[in-house]
Amino acid sequence: MVFPRPLLHSALIFTIDGVGLLRMEFIITHAIRIHPMALVRFDHLQDATVHEQIDSLTSQYTDKKEFFIDKLSQGIATIAAAFYPKEVIVRMSDFKTNEYAQLIGGKDFEPEEENPMLGFRGASRYYNPLYREGFGLECAAIKRVRTDMGLDNVKVMIPFCRTVEEGRKVLEVMSGFGLEQGKNGLEVYVMAELPSNVLQAAEFADIFDGFSIGSNDLTQLTLGIDRDSALVADLFNEEDPAARQMITMMIAAAKKAGVQIGLCGQAPSDLPDFAAFLVEQGINSISFNPDALLRGISNIRLAEEKNNMADNQPVPVLI
């Protein structure tokens, strides 16, 4: 996942301009494995098996919460240090309730939902009493990376933020946990993955420092498709005219507001025409999964040449 040096491919040098989407969930799943609220309320756990399992995994930590903060900060710092001083945008946790429940101790803290894809996820969790203290551990890890470790290239991104008011609540809660927007240059971005983000882009731009388009969720919610449903999955199409129109509107609104906007998704690497479309719209950056990086860069550069943009500042490529 980490490519801090230029990549050589077909006699060309491809450079990586940073990390546009570091998913916190990967670190939690592989390095932590425990639901944060099970650490916050360790002394109140009723399941003896879960209590014993967590106690074993965290045996070196007197304060069980410190286990989460330490492991998460180490994981983030490893990536941030490799790319320093280039930006690394860390998305705060975006597990859905059924995914959180799979973590050790998670079943005791997660409600059952008929459609977790549209339920208790993203920003709505961060200020809710059911998860607020868990979010505090996430904030503490980010603060440690930026302040104690000096990796101030780390930025924060808020996922699935439904309303501007919800965005304000999240920023207020973050500040209460010592992670204050603007302090020591901290920038806070928001995912643009809901139609409300597009329609209220100017208002979201008033409180956030930038956007990253999540094309998967934006397409799903524009077309009314649950990506978890195999019955309608074949209708999912990021190149649908309606989905493209949403992206066009979002990029235009961000540029008008004078804030950065990027895109995270598989489409620009798989679909050369989609990459060309983003370049034509004036996207500020595009993030790719590592396995699609070289293909994605090639698609972007071809699009720039096609639109006679090769001599201008190239679109930054992130992973």
N, C-alpha and C positions, 0 to 999 in steps of 0.2 A: 504493500500500500504506500510505502514511502519511497519517493524518488527525488531526493534533494538535488541531485546533479542532472545536467542536461542528458536527455536520452538520444542515442544514436540509432538511426533507422534509415535504411536506403540512402546512405550518404548525406542525410539531412540532420540537422541538430534541432531537436524539439525540446523546448524548455517548459518547465512546470512553474506556474506563477503562484502556487499556494494550494491550500485545501479549502474548497468551497462548501463542503458538507462532511464534517466529522460526526458520524452518528454515535452519540453517547451510548445507545443501546448495545452496540457491539462490545464495548468495554464492560458494561454491566453484565451482559450474558456470559462472557467468557472469563473475565477476571474476578468478578464479584459473585454472581450467581444467586445472591440473596436479595429479597425484596427490601428496599430501604426502610420501609415502615416496620419490618420485622426486626431491624436493628435499632430503630428509634424506640420501639416498645418491647425490647427483648425480655425484660423482666416480667412482662405481662402475658407472654405466649402461653397458651393452654396445651398445645400439642407437645408432648414430651419428646417425641422423635425429632420434630423440627427444632426444638430447643437444643437438643443434644447435637444435632447436625450443625447448627449455626455456631454453637459454643466450640465445636471442634475446628471449624474453618477459621474462626476468629480468635483462636487460643492465645495469640501473641498480643491481643489488644484488650486492655482493661475496659476501655470505652468502646463498645461495639460499633457505635456510629463512626468512630475514627477509622475502622476497617474500610467502610465505604468511601470516605473522603480520601484516604491514603491511596487505595487501589485506583480510584477514578482519576485522581490528580496525576498519578504516575502514568497512566495510560494516555491521558491527554498531553502531558508534558513530553512524552516520547515522540509524538508526532510534531508538536509545536517546536521542539528543539531542532528536529531534523530539517524543518523548513525555515527556521528563523533567519532573517526578520520578515519573511513573507507571511501574509495573513493565513491564519488557520481559523475557520469559522466552525465553532462547535454548536451543534444543535442540541438543545436541552432535550431530555428524554421524551420519546414519542411512542412508547409502547401503548398498545391498546389493552383494555382490561383483561382479555383472555390471554394476552402475552405476559402481562405482569403477573397473572395468577400462576404461571408456570415457574416463576422464580421461587426459590426456597422460602417458605413462609408466606407466599403471595396469596394463597387461597383465603387466608384470614382477613385480608385487607382489600380485596377486590370484589365489587358487585358483579353479579351475572347480568349480561346484557344480550338482548336479542340481536343487535347489530353493533358490535364494538367499533366497527369502522367509522360510525357516525356518532359514537357515544362519548364516554368519559376519557378523552385523550387530549394530549397537547396542553395548550394554555389553560384550559378549564380546570386541570388538575392542580395547577401550581398555587392557586389561592384558596382551594377547597380544603376544609379541615381534614378530609380523608387522606390527603397527600401532602399538604403544605409543608409539614416537617421533613418529609422525604425530599421535597424540592429544595429545602434549606441545605441538605447535605450536598446536593448538586451544586448549589451556589458556593458553598464552602470549598468544594474541590476546584472550581474555576478561580475563585479568589486566591487560593494557594498557588495555583499555576502562574497567575499573573503577578501576584504581589511577592510571595515568598521565593518563587523560582525565577522571577524576572522575565517571564515569557509573555511580554505585553503585546505580542503579535496575535494573541488569542482574542477572537471576537465571539459573541454569543448570538445564537439565532433561536427565535421562539416559533415553534410549530403550531399549526392548526389553531390560529387565533381568530375567533369568529367575529368579534366586534372591536371597534376602537376602544370602547370602555373596558373590555376585557384586557386589551393591551395595556391600558393605564394601570389596571389592577396588578398585572404581572410585574410591571416595572416598579410599582410601589412595594410589592412583596420582595422583589430582588434587592431593592435598596435597603429594606429592613433586615435582610440577611447579609448586608455588607457588600453587595455587588451593585454598585451605583453607576448607572449610565453616565458616561462622560468623565467619571473620575479616573485619573491616570490614563485617559484616552480610551476608555472602554466604549466600544460601539456595540449596539444591540440591533440586530436585523430581525426581520420577521419573514416567515415563509408566505409566499403568495400562492395559495393552493385552494382557496375558496372563492366562489364568485363574489362574496362580500369584500374580499381583499381587493379585487379588481374594481368593483363599483365604488368603493370608498378609499381608493388608493391615495388620493390627496390627503385625506384625514389620517390614514395610517402613516403617511410620510411625515406628518407633523410630529409624531411621537417616536418613530423608529428611524434608524440611520440608513436603512437600505432594505432591499427585498431580494429574495431568492425564489424564483418560480419553481414550485413542485409540480411538474407537469403531469405526474401520475394522478395525484389527488385532484388537481384542477380539472383534468379531463373527466375523471370519474364523477365529479360533482356537477360539471357542466352538462354531461350526457345522462346523469341519473343512473349510473352503473355502479353496482357494488362489485369491486374487483375480487372480493372473496367468494362471489357466487359463480360457480362453474356454468350455471344455466345462461348467464348473460355475458360472460367474460369475452366471448368472441365479438361482441359489439364494441368493446373498448378500442379506441383508435385515437392516438394523440394527433393524427393528421386530419381529424374531422374538422370541417370548416368552422364549426362553432368553437371548438377547442382552440383553433388557431386565432380566431377573432378575439377570444379572451386574452391570449398571450400578447397579441398586437396591442390591445387596449392597455394591458398592464405595463408593457415596456414604454409606451407613449406617455402614460401617466407618471411613471417614475422619472423619465427624462424631463418632463415638464416640471416636476417637483425638485429636480436637481439632486436626486439621490441615486445611489448605485443600484443596479439590478442585474442579477445573474440567473442562471437556470441550472437545475440539477435534474438529470433524467437520462434515460437510456436512448431516447429517440435521436438526438443529434449524432450519436455514433453509429446507430443502425441505419439511419435514413439520411443520405446526403442532402436530399431536398429540404429536410427539416433543418439541418445545419445552415443551409443557404438562407432559409426563411429567417432564422434568428439573426444572422449576420445582416441581412437586409433591414431588419427592424431596428438595428442598433443596439443589440444586447451588449452589456458591459463585460460579461464573462460567462463561460460555460464550464460546468463541472462534469467529469466523467468518472465512471467506475474504473479502477486500475486495468481490468481486463479489456476495456474498450478504449483505452487512452489513445493508442497510436492511430486506430481507425478514426476516432473522433477528431483528432488533430488534423488528420489528412482531409476529412470532410470540411472542416472549418477553412483550412488554407485554400482548398479548391473553390469554396464559396467566395472567399475574399478575392481570388484571382478572377473569378467569373464576374464579379461586380466591380472590377477595377479598383479594389481596395488594398491590394498587396503593398502599395507604397505607403499606406497610412499606418497608424498604430494598430498592430494586429490585435484581435480579440484575445484577451488573456485566457489561458487554459488552466483549469484547476482540477484537482481530484477530490 
